[in-house]
Amino acid sequence: MTGDIKSWLQDIGWNEWSIETASSDASFRAYYRLRKPHDPAFDRQPVSQKTQQQGPLTCIVMDSSLMPESLTLFIDVTERLLAAGVRVPNIIVKNIKKGYLILEDFGSTHYFDILNKKNYHTLYQKAIDEIIKIQHADTKGLPLYDEDFLHFEMALMQEWYLEKYLKISLTKKEYDIINEACKKIAEAVLEQPQGVFVHRDFHSRNIMMPTEDKIGIIDYQDARSGAITYDLVSLLRDCYVEIDAQEAERLALYYRDSIGLDIDDATFIKWFDFMGLQRHIKVLGIFSRLYLRDGKDGYLKDIPLTLKYILEIGSKYDETKMFASLLQRLL
C-alpha cells in the first residue's frame, strides 16, 4: 500500500518526503508519517536570519483507500470542530478519489503515555474543557444517538462477546434479563440532555500532546449527536486507563458545574453511570469482533477492565443488578 502512496506523493511534488508507518486504528484506515529531510543550510544561517521556519518537518498521511468515500464525512467533521475552536489536525492536501489526506502531525505522545498520579487531575480537567468545546460544534445533519442506535450497539455484546467469543448459548430467561437491563440503560441515557456533538471515542489514546500546554484531538470521524455524558464517560472510564472511581465522579461533577447544569449529584452520576454501561456493553462486542472478524487480538487484553466497569456499576443500581449477576455467573 505504501507504494501507491509514494506514487501519489511523487505526483503532487512531495517525493522528497520519506514515509514510515505511524499507526493503524480499529477500522479500515492506516496512518503513515511523512518526514522531510532536514536542510543543513538552515542550520548554517546566522541566528538573526532564522526568522522564518522551514515549515513542518513531519505530516501524517491518512490512508482510507479501502473506503475513500468516508473522507467526505471526515473532512466535514474536521471543519465543524475547527469552527468550534477544537484543536484537530489541519488538512493540508486531500485526494478523495484515491482516499488520501495529508494532515497536520500532532506527534506520537498520547495522554495514555504520560498520565500519572501527579498530573492526571490537571490533564483530565483540560480534556473535560475540550469536551465542552466539542459539544458546541455544529450537529446539523449528524446521525442521532437515538434509542434504536443505543440498542443496536448494546446488541453487539450478546452476538460477538457472549455467543461468538465465549460460545455461550443463552436461555430465554437470560436473554430477557439482558434485554430488560438494556432497556433501562437506554431510558436513563435518553433522560439526560441530548443534541450535543459527540466525538464517540474520546479517551487517552485519542488525546495528543503536540505541545506541553495544548492538547490535540484525533479519531473523531464517527461523530454523532447525542447525550451530554457520552464523551465524559469515555474519558473518565477509559477502557485503557483506570482512575480512582471517586475521582472519576468528582471530575464528572466538575463537568456538570462547568456547563452550569442545574441537576443534583445523584441524578447526574446515574446518567454518567448508565451512559458508561451502554458504552462498555458495546465495547465488549467491538473488542470481540475486532479479534474474531478482523484478526486484531490487541484489544482482548482490555476486556477485563471493561468488564470490571460493567460489573461494578451494574451492581449499584436495582435496574441492572440482575444483569450484572447474570454476567458474573456466565463468566
N, C-alpha and C positions, 0 to 999 in steps of 0.2 A: 504493500500500500504506500510506503514511503516513496517508492519510485514514481508513482503517479503524482504525489505532492511535489517532488523535486522537479518533475517536468513542468508542472504548473508554475512553480516559483521561477523557473527559468523563463517561462513565457511572459511573466509580469515584471521581469527585471530584478528579481530577488535571488539570483543564482549564487551570489557570494555568501549567502547565509547558510550555515550548517544546520542540520536537523537531527534531533535526538528525541527519543520517547520521553514524554513528560508524565502522562498518566492515562489510564482508561477508567471510565466510570462504570456504573452498574447498568448501562444501557448500550446502545449500538455505537456510541461516539468514542473516538480516541483523540488524544491530545499530544501534540509534539511541540517541543521548544525549539525555536529558531535562534541561532546565535550569530551575531555579526562580528567578523574579525576586527579586533581592536586595531586602530590606526596608530602605529608608533609615532607618526609625525605629530599627532595630537599631544603626546607626552613631551615632545621636544619643544613645543611652543612655550614662550615665556608666560608665567602666570598671568601677567597683565593682559595677555592676548586671549586667554581662555575664557572669553566672555560668553561664548556660545557652546552649548552642549553638543556632543557628537550625535545626539539623538538616541533612541532606545537601542541598547545592545542586545536585548532579547525580546522576543514576541512569542505568542502561542498560536499554533495552528489548531483550530477545531476541525476535526475530520468527521463530517456527517455524511460521507459519500454513500453509506448504506441506506440513508433516508434523507436525501438532500432537501426534500420538501419541508422537513422540520425546521430548517433555518429561518423560514419566513416568520414563524412563531417566536423563535429565539431572538431575532432582531427586534420584533415588535415589543417583546417583554423587556429587552435591554433598554429600549428607548423610553418605555414607561418608567423604569426605575431611575434612569439618569435624570429624567424630568422631575422626579421626586427628590433629587439630591442624594440618592443612594450611590455609593461608590461601587460600580460594577465595571467590568473591563470595557474600554472603548473599542469599537470595531474599526480596524484600520483598513482592511481590504476584505471584500466579500465576493464570492462566486457561488451564487445559489444553485446554478445549474450543476456544477461539479460537487457541491456540498462542502465547500471550504470557507472558513473565515480565518483571518489573521486578527488576533486580539491583543490588547494590552496585556503584558505579563505582570501578574501580581507576585511572582516569585514562588518559592516552594515551602514557605513557612505557614502552616495552618495553626489555628487555635490548638488543635489536638497535640501539636508538637511542643507547645510552650506552657500549657496550663499547669499550674502548681498551687499549693496551699497559700502561697503569698500573693499571687496575682489574680486568682480566679474571680474574686469578688469584683475587682475593678474591670476585668475583661468581660465578665458576664453583664455588668451594668452597661458597658459600652455596646455590647451586642444587643441588649434589650433596647437601648436608644435607637439602634439601627432598625430593629423590628418596627418601632413606631414610625420611622421614616418610610419604611417599606409599606406599611399599612395605609399611608396617604397616597400611594401610587394609584394611577387611574385603573379601574377594574372594568371599564366598559367593554363588553364583548367577551370577557374571560369566562370560561366554563365555571359552573357553580359547584361548590361543595354542598350539594343538597342531600336530602335523605337517601335517595337511590344510590348516590355515589358513595356515601358513607357505608352503606350496607354492602355494596359491591366490593369495596376494599376489604372490609372485615371478612367477607366470604373467602378471601384468599387463604386465610389461616386454615380453615377447615379442609379446603381442597389440597393445598400444597404442603402444609405442615403436618396436619393430623393424618390425612388419608394417604398422601403420596410419600412424604418423608418418613413419618413414623409408622405408616402402614396400619393405621387403626381403623376398624370398621365401627362406625358409631351406631348405637341403638337409636330408636325413635325418641326415647326419653332424653338421651344425651343430646341429640340434635335439637330437641325442643328447649333444653336448658341454655344451649349456646345461642339459639335464635332469640330467646327472651332477653338474655343479657345484652345482646347486640341491639335489640330494640330500645332498651332502657338507655344504653350508651348514646345512641343516636338522638334520642329525645333530649338528653342533657346537653349534648353538643349544640342542638338547634335552639335551646333555650337562651343561649348567650347571644350578644350582638353579632350580627353577620355582615357580610358585604365588604370586608376589608381585603386588601391584596394579600394573598397567602403564598409565600415562597415555596412551601411544601417540603423542603429538605434543609432547614436552617439548623445546622449542627456544626460541631467542632471541625469537621473535615471540609466544610464548605465556607468557612470564615478564614480569610487570609490576612496576613500581617505584612503588607508590602513596605510599610514604614513602621517605626516604633510607636507612633501615636495614632495611626489611622488603620482602619480595617477595610478589607475589600470582600465583596460577596460574589460567590460563583454558584453555578448549577441551579439556576432559578427558572429554567425554561418550561417547567411543567406547572407554572403558577396557575392558581385558581382564585376565585372569590369565595371567601368562607368565613369561618369563626375567628374571633379575636385571639383565642388561646392556642391556635394550631402551631404557629412558628415558635411561640413561647415554650410550649411543652417539648417541641423538637429540640430546642436548645438546652433546657434545664433537665430534661430526662433523656438525654442523648444516649443512643444505643451503643456508643463507642467510649463514652466517658461518664463515670458515675460521680456525682457530687452528693454531699450530705443532704438527706431528704428534707430536713428542717430548713437548711439554707436555700434549697430549691423553692420551698414555699415562701420564704422571705423575699427572694428575688421575684417570684411571681407577683407578690403583693406590691413590690416596688414598681413593676409594670402597671398594675392597676392604678396605683396612686399617680404615676407619671402621666397617664392619659385622663386622669380625673374622673374615673368611673365610680359612680356612687352605688356601691354594692358591698354587702357585708363580707367579712373574711371567709366564713364557712361556705357561702354560696359560690364565691369566686374560686376558691380552692376546689370545690366539687366540679365546677366547669373545667378547671385545669386538669383535674384527675381523670375525668371521663374523656376529655379530649386525648389525653395520654393513652388511655385504654384503647380508644379507637385506633390511634396511630400504631401502637405496639402490637395489637392483634393483627393489623395489616402487615406490619413489618415481618412478623413470623412467617407469614405466607410468602412475602417477597424474598426473604433470605433463602427460604427453602427452594423457591422457584429458580433463583439465580444459580443454585447448586444443581438441581435436578435437570432443568431445561437448558441452562446456558453454560454449565460446566464450570461455574465460578464458586469454588469452595471457600474462598477467603472470608465470606460472611458468616459461615457456620459458627465460628468462634465468638460471634457477637450475639448468638441466640440466648445463651444463659442470662446475660444482663437484661435483655428484652423480656424474657420470661419472668425474671425477678420483679421487674416493674409491674407486670400484669398480675402476678400472684399477690404482691404486697398491696397494691392499690385496689385490686378486685376484692380483697378480703375486708377492706374498710367499710364497704357500703352494702346495705341489705340487698339492693338491686343486682349486685354482681357476686355475692358471696357463694351462691351455688355454682356459678360458672368457675370461680377460682378454685373451689374444692374439686369440681369435676376435672379441671385441667391438671391439678396436682395429682389426682388419682390416676389419670390416663398416663401421666409421665412416669 
